[in-house]
Amino acid sequence: MRAYYVYILTNPRKTVLYVGVTNDLFTRLQKHYENRGKLKTFAGRYYCYKLLYFEMFPDPNSAISREKEIKGWRREKKEALIKKENPAMAFIPWEDVR
């Protein structure tokens, strides 16, 4: 069975939130880290590679729908979602998503 993830990243100063979707969270986090500082992508341009939150879904359509829903929210609502699972908005180590 395959899993799909919706995730929220931030930069080291927590000034930007980035919402994405993937079927391999660990590898995607590595790519975000490698792309930091690269201007061609939003996450790279703003150094978004620190994981704050993720959800798992059994199918891609559910994950994509959830990603679109969260992307449409204001920052305050995204932060409230993060704080439900991660009250301190602490960075989640990559090892914890394997």
C-alpha positions in Angstrom: 0.0 0.0 0.0 1.3 3.4 -1.0 1.0 6.5 1.3 0.7 10.1 0.2 1.6 13.1 2.4 0.6 16.7 2.7 3.3 18.6 4.5 4.1 22.1 5.8 7.6 23.5 5.7 9.1 26.7 6.9 12.4 28.5 6.7 14.8 28.7 9.7 13.3 32.0 10.9 9.7 30.7 10.5 8.6 33.7 8.4 7.3 31.6 5.4 5.0 28.6 5.3 5.1 26.2 2.3 2.5 23.5 1.7 3.3 20.5 -0.5 2.2 17.0 -1.4 4.4 13.9 -2.1 4.4 10.1 -2.1 7.9 10.0 -0.5 8.2 12.5 2.3 11.8 11.7 3.3 13.1 12.0 -0.3 11.1 15.2 -0.9 12.5 16.8 2.3 16.0 16.0 1.1 15.2 17.7 -2.3 13.9 20.8 -0.5 17.1 20.9 1.6 19.3 20.5 -1.6 17.3 23.3 -3.4 17.6 25.9 -0.6 18.7 29.2 -2.0 17.8 28.3 -5.6 15.6 31.0 -7.1 13.7 28.7 -9.5 11.3 27.4 -6.8 9.3 29.1 -4.1 10.6 26.8 -1.4 14.2 27.2 -2.6 14.0 31.0 -2.9 12.7 31.3 0.7 14.8 28.5 2.2 11.8 26.4 3.2 13.2 23.0 4.2 12.2 22.7 7.9 9.3 20.3 8.5 6.6 21.5 10.9 3.6 19.3 10.1 2.5 16.4 7.9 -0.6 14.3 7.3 -0.7 10.9 5.6 -3.4 9.7 3.1 -4.1 6.4 1.4 -4.7 7.8 -2.1 -3.3 10.7 -4.2 -6.6 12.4 -4.8 -7.3 12.8 -1.1 -3.8 14.2 -0.5 -4.1 16.7 -3.4 -7.5 17.9 -2.2 -6.2 18.4 1.3 -3.1 20.3 -0.1 -5.4 22.6 -2.1 -7.6 23.2 0.9 -4.7 24.1 3.2 -3.1 26.3 0.6 -6.3 28.4 0.4 -6.1 29.1 4.2 -4.7 32.2 5.7 -1.4 31.9 7.7 -3.3 32.0 11.1 -5.4 29.0 10.2 -2.3 27.0 9.0 -0.5 27.8 12.2 -3.5 26.7 14.3 -3.4 23.3 12.4 0.3 22.9 13.0 -0.1 23.8 16.7 -2.7 21.0 17.2 0.0 18.4 16.6 3.1 20.5 17.2 2.3 23.1 19.9 5.8 24.6 19.9 6.0 24.7 16.1 9.3 22.8 16.6 11.1 21.5 13.5 10.5 17.8 13.0 13.6 15.7 12.4 13.7 13.9 9.1 14.4 10.6 10.8 10.9 10.8 12.4 9.2 10.5 9.0 10.8 7.3 7.9 
